[in-house]
Structure formats: C-alpha cells, structure tokens
Amino acid sequence: MSKLAHYGRPWVVFDINNEEHRSHFNEYNRTKSWGKCPVRFVLDGEHANIIAQITEQVVNYYLAREFGQKKVDKLLKIV
C-alpha cells in the first residue's frame, strides 16, 4: 500500500441525513471540484459513480421532505 493512503482524506459513505455531507455535495455542485472537501465519498450501492449515487439520494431526500415518503415510494415504483 502506498504511504499516501495514510495521509489522504478519510473515506466515508455519503449519509444524506448528515448536513455536512449535503453541504460538501452542494460545494461540489457549485465548483465542480472536490478539492475543498475534507473527506472522500465511496460508492455504496449499485451505482456506477459517486455523483449518480449522491444525486439520487439527494433527490429522494428532498422529494420525501416535500411530498412525504409514501408518495415518493409510490412514484419510484412506477418509474
């Protein structure tokens, strides 16, 4: 293993309920860079890339807040 692995940013799974994680993703969307993000997000699921994974979680999170989880679940079953 490279020594750089010990000095890099810590790897974490994106947690949509964590306000800091959402803030880091917002910063990424504004700058199109993870350069100032203090952590590195890892894939957790069936997605091909981290951006697709986080985007899906963010969309579902805010849809559930606006319309309620039951309506979102019903919509997702149709798609």
Phi and psi in degrees as a GROMACS rama.xvg file:
@    title "Ramachandran Plot"
@    xaxis  label "Phi"
@    yaxis  label "Psi"
@TYPE xy
-71.5972  146.831  SER-2
-64.2374  -24.3212  LYS-3
-61.4918  -26.4514  LEU-4
-62.5088  -25.9136  ALA-5
-84.8372  -14.6575  HIS-6
-111.126  -5.36346  TYR-7
-79.4979  177.71  GLY-8
-69.4106  146.983  ARG-9
-67.8876  146.406  PRO-10
-88.3266  132.279  TRP-11
-139.656  154.904  VAL-12
-85.0121  132.325  VAL-13
-62.0074  127.913  PHE-14
-115.521  109.729  ASP-15
-62.0937  -24.6609  ILE-16
-81.9463  -7.24281  ASN-17
-90.0785  115.064  ASN-18
-60.5003  -35.6907  GLU-19
-64.3631  -40.4029  GLU-20
-62.8591  -43.1065  HIS-21
-63.767  -37.7959  ARG-22
-64.4217  -40.9951  SER-23
-62.8267  -40.0229  HIS-24
-69.1859  -36.6262  PHE-25
-61.8245  -43.1478  ASN-26
-61.6737  -41.7932  GLU-27
-59.9623  -44.1156  TYR-28
-63.7593  -34.1755  ASN-29
-74.13  -40.2583  ARG-30
-103.863  -15.6009  THR-31
58.3154  36.4675  LYS-32
-149.785  140.877  SER-33
-93.703  8.71642  TRP-34
-53.6115  -36.8926  GLY-35
-97.3485  0.871579  LYS-36
-74.8039  127.436  CYS-37
-77.9529  -6.78475  PRO-38
-130.432  167.039  VAL-39
-117.223  127.091  ARG-40
-86.2927  142.801  PHE-41
-113.992  156.711  VAL-42
-69.7872  138.985  LEU-43
-142.297  83.5665  ASP-44
146.333  -153.969  GLY-45
-101.293  20.3804  GLU-46
-91.0327  156.054  HIS-47
-84.2823  -25.5849  ALA-48
-148.495  162.179  ASN-49
-67.5048  -33.9111  ILE-50
-65.1323  -44.1386  ILE-51
-62.0855  -41.5765  ALA-52
-63.1117  -49.8073  GLN-53
-67.2062  -41.2085  ILE-54
-59.4617  -44.0047  THR-55
-61.9273  -43.2263  GLU-56
-64.5362  -41.3202  GLN-57
-65.1015  -45.1296  VAL-58
-60.5991  -47.7593  VAL-59
-63.0943  -37.8796  ASN-60
-61.7803  -49.8942  TYR-61
-75.6445  -30.2141  TYR-62
-64.5041  -43.1202  LEU-63
-63.9407  -37.5968  ALA-64
-66.9145  -36.0868  ARG-65
-83.3372  -42.1227  GLU-66
-110.234  -10.1137  PHE-67
93.7604  146.617  GLY-68
-64.4592  -35.8206  GLN-69
-62.9036  -42.4148  LYS-70
-66.7487  -39.4408  LYS-71
-64.9562  -44.2464  VAL-72
-59.209  -42.2836  ASP-73
-63.8234  -43.0914  LYS-74
-63.3607  -41.0624  LEU-75
-68.3789  -29.4067  LEU-76
-70.0241  -30.5667  LYS-77
-71.0851  -39.1889  ILE-78
